[in-house]
């Protein structure tokens, strides 16, 4: 428990380094749980008790579930398209159907069909413990209107209904929770039926509205189609356009004349070719065999054959008898006659070919003239046909629209008689065999988890708002000073309860009663924890004496009743009991409680010594057992400026005198917050022991007083936490708790 003073900066640095460690952070959380464990246990117990009350009082509820699927297969009774259009079954479409199932239309339809506005479960107060509390808080005797009953039933209905889509499927689950299992199944099935009826009704209404609109549109299109057809007929009549079924008549005539022109042009070319060929033949004496065969004229072929025979004979006769032979001359004469006949025949053919050529040429010119006339007429017809095609296109469009709308109208009439929906029930709800809520295990686990979270929150809040000193670490962190010892709260046997307030944290203040038992506690109970803590303080004083002289000790506190007088007396008794020469001086001139307790009949004291009214030997008193010298405060009833007395030169001389005669001088000083007397004693005090009441004195008050008195903080030996509750202390710092001390005390027979 002994700690040597460290500079404030070093302590803060070590503390920050420790806090930055994850292990230290975890340890701080565990320390918080350990310190606040009773509170956390109480909160968790309260949560569990409330959960048990709820389980025993809440009405059981039963959940029934029906399953419905949005079927992607289209069932077509007639091979036609839907008038209102078919929507593809997508994930978004299924989510839309889920929202439709949750809509008020479906809920109100079920409420009307099952007459739930007459059911006490839907319009009455909630059952069980919660309902009883609600009725107690807000009783209602006024009769509800039909609208209010419906809205109330709707609220209860929607709070008990669950609609969800099974992931990655087109299946929707419809659940309902009720006090009656049969009712829960009936309502779940009713929701599915109401949804299907709503879907059929919506499709029927949409188809009916489409049919009414189609009727009006069909009448309008019929009139428009008739008008367009009449315009086409009138235009054809006005422009002399005749359609033969294979095209316009003038177009057919133009094609025929063009074909005739091609044929006539071919015939003319052939006739001219024959005429040119015959002219070339006439330039020959006798046409050769190929020409004769080409002409295909039997007369020329026959004459040429005769001519060839005679020429052969004439050649023979001429070679045999000479050219002047009569036979040869006769043969040549016959040959000339035959040649003349051939030429005459060729000329006749020439005239025939020429006549054919002239006829063909004349016919071709006639056909060309007819073609030109037809082309002129066709150009006029084509110009009119542009407008005709536009009229015909309009007529066809109106007729197609009329036919399409008429077909859609017939389909809508059929669909009104055979409405089809994509939704169907695949699993009807049945009455559940067991209740769905409240689940005892779930409620208890939730209560435990909620209690744990709530208790942790309360524990953290208590830690954050616990602005008092409870651990040595807090003292070092907040004040930058060592915590020398932690003194347990004293409650010795035999001390009246009115006197126990001198050290207890929750007892009455008794400043004017003797406290001899408490002021001699280290003498009467030398092996107690309190005495051991006082020895720790004594060791700290001795160790500090190595560094500097430490014989004049002043004991003070922030506020009254923190136990500084008890500590100073027991410290002086402990040192004196060990054989040292010790003097205890009551320097609390404002409230000399120590003098009233130890030497109530003293005739003089410190004030009288400083005023040179008495001598030291006249006012000093000794403890018969420990030989402790005690100097009371003296006459203080009419003193106003006590700080002037303590700051005077006679006071310093008096302390110097005591320093020369005693080994230790212990000064019981007044508290720092109410008066300033302590600050003026710094010149003659070696060290200050600062007493802080454990778990009661506010940290900011102590910090403010020490910071405002740097002369005291500079000579501060350390902090002593007084009146510690050892049971609670074990939760803050286990090594300061009872466990380790009881192990030792139980073995060696020490007392607490």
Buried (B, 14 or more C-beta within 10 A) or exposed (E): BEBEBBEEEEBBEEBEEBEEEEEEEEEBEEBBBBBBEEEBEBBBEBBBEBBBEBBEBBBEBBBBBBBBBBBEEEEEEEEBEBBBEEEEBEEEEBEEBBEBBBEEEBBBBBBEEBEBBEBEBBBEEBBBBBBEEEEEEEEEEEEBEEEEBBBBBBEBBEEBBBBEBEEEEBBBBBBBBBBBBEBBBBBBBBBBBBBBBBBBEBBBEBBBEBBEBBEEBBEBBBEBBBEBBEBBEEBBEEBEBEEEEEEBBBBEBBEEBBEBBEEBBEBBEBBBEBBEBBEEBEEEEBBEEEBBEEBEBEBBBBBBEBBBBBBEBBEEBBEEEEEEBEBBBBBBEBBEBBBEBBBEBBEEBBEEBBEBBEEBBEBBEEBBEBBEEBEEBBEEBEEBBEEBEEBBEBBBBBBEBBEEBBEBBBBBBBBBEEBEBBBEBEBBBBEBEEBBEBEEEEBBEBBBEBBBEBBBEBBEEBEEEBEBBBBBBBBBBBBBBBBBBBBBBBEBEEBEEEBBBBBBBEBEEBBEBBBBBBBBBBBBBBEBBBBBBBBBBBBBBEBBBEEEEBBBBBBBBBBBBBBBBBBBBBBBBBBBBEEBBBBBBBBBBBBBBBBBBBBEEBEBBBBBBBBEEBEBEEBBBEBEEBEBBBBBBBBBEEBEEBBEBBBBEEBBBBBEEBBEEBEBBBBBBBBBBEBBBBBBBBEBBBBBBBBBBBBBBBBEBBBBBBEEBEBBBEBBBBBBBBBBBBEBBBBBBEEBBBEEBBEEBEEEEBEB
